[in-house]
Amino acid sequence: MAGYKHPCIHCGNLIDHDARYCIYCNSRSPFAFRCPDCLKEVEQKQSICSSCGRPLYVPCPSCAQLTFVSDNCQSCGTTLLVQCQNKRCMQMQFFQNTKCTACGKLLKNKKKRK
């Protein structure tokens, strides 16, 4: 039975409804925005995460404009993700995270945290 496809919220391309990543824009959460700390679903109109209290608008490390905690800066398009250095994990993480949300290892981010 064929499955229905849904648009990725980041790029708009249609992908399988059960996809965990968008194959077009490489988004790690194609159907919902998630808090980078607790991974709960959040909406762009929220200013803080209702689950953990994390601010959802942060200054971009490249252009310093406030941007929503997504995969890329809304102003300049710079990626806001860094890769976990754990060879077994290698998951992409939000640049301000201090620990990997997948494996728990400390992140040594090259991008400045503001």
N, C-alpha and C positions, 0 to 999 in steps of 0.2 A: 504494500500500500504506500503510495507516495505521500510524503510529508509536506506540510505547508512551509513556505519560506517566510521569514520576517525580515524587515529592514534593520540593519545595524544602526544604532542611534548615533554613531559617530560619522559614518560615511554614507549611509542610506542604501547601500547595496543589499540585495536580498540574500540571506543565508539560511541554512537549515535552522529550524526552530529550537533544536537542542544543541546547537553549536556553543562551544565554550570560548572560542576565539573567532574573530572575523578574519576570513582569509584574504580580504581585500585591503583592510587598513591595519591589520594585526592587533586590533583592540582586544584586550583580555576580558572585557565585560561588554559584549556587543548589544545587550538588551536592557541594561540598567547601569546607571552610574553607581559606584560603590565608594564608601569611605575607605581611604587608604589604610587606616589603622585597624578598624574593626570589621571591615568588608561588608557592612550592612548596606542595603540599598538606600540611596539618597537621591534627592531631586535637585536640579540646578537652582531652584528658587530658595533652597535652604541656605542659611549662612553658616550654620554649624550642624554637625551630625547629632541627631536626636538620641543616638545610642551611646556614643562615647564623648561627645562634646568637642570634638576636633573641629577647628575652623575649616570650612570648605572652600574658602577663597584665599589664595596665597599669592605672594609676589613671585613672578616667573624669575628663575635664576639668570635668564638671558636678557630680557627686556625690562624687568622690574615692574611690569604691569600686573595688577591683580587678575588672577585667572582661577577658574573653577578647577578643583582637583580631578583632572581627567588625564588622559594619556598625553595630550599636547596642550601647549599654551594657546588660549583663545585669541591672543593678539598677534604673536609672531610665529606660531606653529611649532616652536621648539618642543622636542619630546621632554616630558616631565618624568620619564622612567629611567631607572638604572637597573643593571642586572646584578642579581645576587652572585657573589663570588664563590659560593659553595658549588663545587664541581658536580655534585649530585642533584643540585636544585636548579640553578641558573634561571630562576623565575624573574620576570621583570617586576620591579617594585617602584613605588612613588619615591621621588628623589628626597623627600624630607623624612622618610621612614628611617629609623635607626636600626630596626631589626627586620629581617625578611618575614613576611606574613605567612610564607609557606613552610620554611624550615626553622625559623627562629634565630638564625645566625645574625651576628652584628654586621651591618652594612658599612662598607668603607666607601662612601659616596665621593665622587670626584667633583660633583656640582656643589656649589655653596648652598648651605641651608640658611635661610633668612628667618 
